[in-house]
Amino acid sequence: MASRRSVKATEEQGNGLAARLRREPGFAVSARLPAALKGALADASPQTRARLDALLAAHPQARAVLAGVVAHSPFLTELIRVDPARLADILDSDPAEALAAARVAMAAAVGATDDEADVMAALRRLRAQTALTVALADIGGVFDLAAVTAELTATADACIAQTVEFLVREAIAGRKLKRAAATRLGYTVLAMGKHGARELNYSSDVDLIVLYDPDIAPLAKDVEVAPFFVRLTQRLVKLIQERTGEGYVARVDLRLRPDPASTPVALSVDAALNYYEREGATWERAAYIKARPIAGDIELGNAFLRQMAPFVWRRALDYAAVAEVHAMKQDIHAFRGHGAIAVEGHNVKLGRGGIREIEFFVQTQQLIAGGRDPRLRTPRTLEALATLAEARWIGEAAREELDEAYHYLRRVEHRLQMAADAQTHSLPESEEALAGFARFMGYEDRANFADALTERLARVQDHYSRLFEEARPRAAVEGRLDFPPGKDDRETLATLKGLGYADPGAASATVRGWLAGEPRALRPEGMREELEAVVPLLVDALARGGAPDAGLNAADRFFRELPTAHRLLPALRHNPDLVRLMATILGTAPRLGEMLAHRPSLIDALLDPAFFGSLPDEPELAARLKADLAQAEDQEDLLDRARRFRQEHHVLIGVRILSGTLPAARAGEAFARLADIIIRALGEAVTARFREAHGTIAGAEVAVLAMGKLGGREMTAGSDLDLIVLYDFDGEHPESDGPRPLYGAQYFARLTQRLVSALTTPTNAGQLYEVDLRLRPSGRAGPVATSLPRFEAYQAEEAWTWEHMALTRARVVSASPAFRTRVEEAIAEVLRRPRVASRLAADILDMRGAIADEKGDDDPWDLKYARGGLVDIEFIAQYLVLAHARREPRIVDTSTLRVIGHAAQAGLIDVLDGHLLGDACRLMHDLTQVLRLALSGPFKPAEASPALRRLLARAGAMPDFSTLEAHLFETQSQVRATFERLLNDEPARRRA
């Protein structure tokens, strides 16, 4: 339904959308169609082209909007190109009326057919028309946010409802159901999340919970109820989300159902009610605020929600829920004073100051007071915000600011998703790409957009942080915590027991030891007073991690290794969120805690207001390292300084990962950027000393190639450095000119050994990296450095397919500009070689089988080697590069994610496959980053602490670990199916 604003515009300016479109400030008005828009309309019929020419000539603003759309949204451009007549109809109609008519037409088409393909086609036509109409009306200022989300939701509702009706008719025809006109179905579909609240975003998944009542369902004799409704639900998902030549309707997410890792996709009402009564979590209470039946037996859905009401809405003021909801968000990065936010790559939904924080701000207070005040039970975020202000739960100023920020952030979210029809919430990661997006948002440049965005993010974060600061839900400890020097306090032991400490006596003894000054850092005057102020919150925070005794032991090791606490304890005392962050580090990533203990100066960096802003770029980081190494007194000091520099930045990157402020892709890049500058800096230092002893060879050139995770900029905290060293020199003068001359290849082999030694030798400051040179030609048997001509000959004549696959991730880290160009051209020549796709695919499948035999592939939490894990995704990307680089050179990239994205844009894989593989790659990299920080061995869920399980759930953007596991297993299954299809079917089809 159109909003009041869009209705008013219709009355004043006429029904046609073209007449009402208003250009964004960044969209130029031109008397001529831009080339890109001409290209999109090139296939229009003469009649359609004449009609569009007349519309756009009469309405220059509409032409500007279309030009802006074509410049910034490949997805919308493709919708225009595929059906220009549809565009003309949209521009010539009232958008709300046209969409309502389109939904009626879809329902009629579905109701008139018994053919599944016809149903899927009708649903997808409606979705395409909705996507283009809503986008133009949104960008052109005809629809406000309420109208946009209402129209998107209405289309999703209609598609799902009509699909269920089709499946029911099919089941009746197949004699599986006995249904007369007045018979109840006993099967209902609940919309959850934004769908349930009628707040769908532009490219949203639809969150559904599917229930049935076996006592009502009119099943035919001998039809088993559970299998029947599970199959019906699976068919529903297929019809909605399977991609055909006309696209798809929506991605369906069924993971909000009870215990999704172990329950079927449809479950009985009684089973669901029993689950929520027995173990329903606070996040599930919050989820049901937005629940709404949309298809099937609506009466059954409403009856179920009435039964759920006592679970969701408590009569007593439920302040205990605040702590649980806050723990859900785990917003440990929202330190007071941390105003700097890195705009590039920021997630406007889940990041600091984002949409999720506004939703939690509202839902928390709804859960507290909704049981007593029914007005607060609305599923709509902005309606609930307004009601909170009317009921004086919040001030009017807070409502206004959060309302405005919500509108703005949802607009940003929609523009992000319009670009490629992807369910993304993250801004572009490069300044250039962000500048282009800023223009799509109507800004002249990146800076103006960044200022406007960060102003809203900071405002949201401030309201969110103050809400919990006032409630102080996580700092409160019921019972006494007193640690006298002589003996244990009995009430304190009881409190510790209540907090979950298995051995309260040992815990009390540990804390009493701190207060007695047993750790050296806690002995100086004044430390006891500071520590006494921190202890209750620390003890509580460690308990909330779920493994209190292990966490306290880690804290004890931390304090005993700490050289001084003069700056740390005052910082902890005045920053409660920092205490919680420390507890998270100690409870989930003790290795990081050890590094912090040895480098307490890093605590200062965590308190810097700019800490969670932009990471230092490569020139800045290189300058810092160069300045540090310049102060080295000798070679040993230089190596120590390099190791301390690496440790410091590893800790800072790791804390960002744990605090949720650095997504995996950017963390991998940060680790790789750090490794790059260290390799270059030590390479320069090693080369200078080497030349003092051995001189130089005429025409000598050396290049260090990064391979594997370093080459793809996907490093983790525990990654080795996979390197290849290439060289060349003047063959007529092969001997070096120094005091101790070396001959030809021997010179470069010794130089490489010196570099490897500088990178790997342990010193007083620890080890820098492990280095692996096995990817060089001939592997372990070959020389440690290879001449470029020999490398080229080997790749052309001897290398196996797996070696060419590895070369897709090769990246020059260090070389002179001229030699870099030669090396990069040599690599490109290998990648561009013509290949038989079927033979290439067969080699890759054989290799994947060999890896599975050696490493195993049946542990889904072995994220690298599991079926459908990272190796499958990387092999798909490497196959695509080797198979298509010759005719599609833009696909060549060392990043797996970017290869997948380029392949989808170039039409080498289906767009939906691109979304699946990209999302899966991001998910598994996110989880891997956390696991590499937290564990040195394999992850076993049954043995993991609750804190680590929660941390993984947050990294995967899931509400709890069970939901994360269901999501991961489902994703791996889909990736594996895609892997097998792409490497079995596609090459065979091309060969045929």
Buried (B, 14 or more C-beta within 10 A) or exposed (E): EBBEBBBEBBEEEEBBBBBBBBBBEBBEEEEEBBEBBEBBBEEBEEEBBEBBBEBBEEBBBBBBBBBBBBBBBBBBBBBBBBBBBBBBBBBBBBBBEBBBEBBEBBBEBBEEBEEBEBBBBBBBBBBBBBBBBBBBBBBBBBBBBBBBBBBBBBBBBBBBBBBBBBBBBBBBEEEBBBBEEEEBBBBBBBBBBBBBBBBBBBBBBBBBBBBBBBEBBBBBEEBEBBEBBBBBBBBBBEBBBEBEEBBBBBBBBBBBBBBBBEBBBBBBBEBBBEBBEEEBBBBBBBBBBBBBBBBBBBBBBBBBBEBBEEBBBBEEEBEBBBBBBBBBBBBBBBBBEBBBBBBBBBBBBBBBBBBBBBBBBBBBBBBBBBBEBEBBBBBBBBBBBBBBBEEEBBEEEBBEBBBEBBBBBBBBBBBBBBBBBBBBBBBBBEBEEBBBBBBBBBBEEBEBBBEBBBEBBBBBBBBBBEBBBEBEBBBEBEBEBBBEEEEBBEEBBEBBBEBBBEBBEEBBEBBBBBBEBBBBBBEEEEBBEBBBBBBBBBBBBBBBBBBBBBBBBBBBBBBBBBEBBBEBBBBBBEBBBBBBBBBBBBBBBBBBBBBBBBBBEBBEBBBBEEBBBEBBEEEEBBEBBEEBBEEBEEEEBBBBBBBBBBBBBBBBBBBBBBBBBBBBBBBBBBBBBBBBBBBBBBBEBBBEBBBEBBBBBEEBBBBBBBBBBBBBBBBBBBBBBBBBBBBBBEEEEBBBEBEEBBEBBBBBBBBBBBBBEBBBEEBEBEEBBEBBBEBBBEEEEBBBBBBBEBBBEBBEEEBEBBBBBBBBBBBBBBBEEEBBEBBBEBBEEBBBEEBEBBEBBBBBBEBBEEBBEEEEBEBBBBBBBBBBBBBBBBBBBBBBBBBBBEEBEEBBBBBBBBBBBBBBBBEBBBBBBBBBBBBBBBBBBBBBBBBBBBBEEEBEBEEBBBBBBBBBBBBBBBBBBBBBBBBBBBBBEBBBEBBBEBBBEBBEEEEE
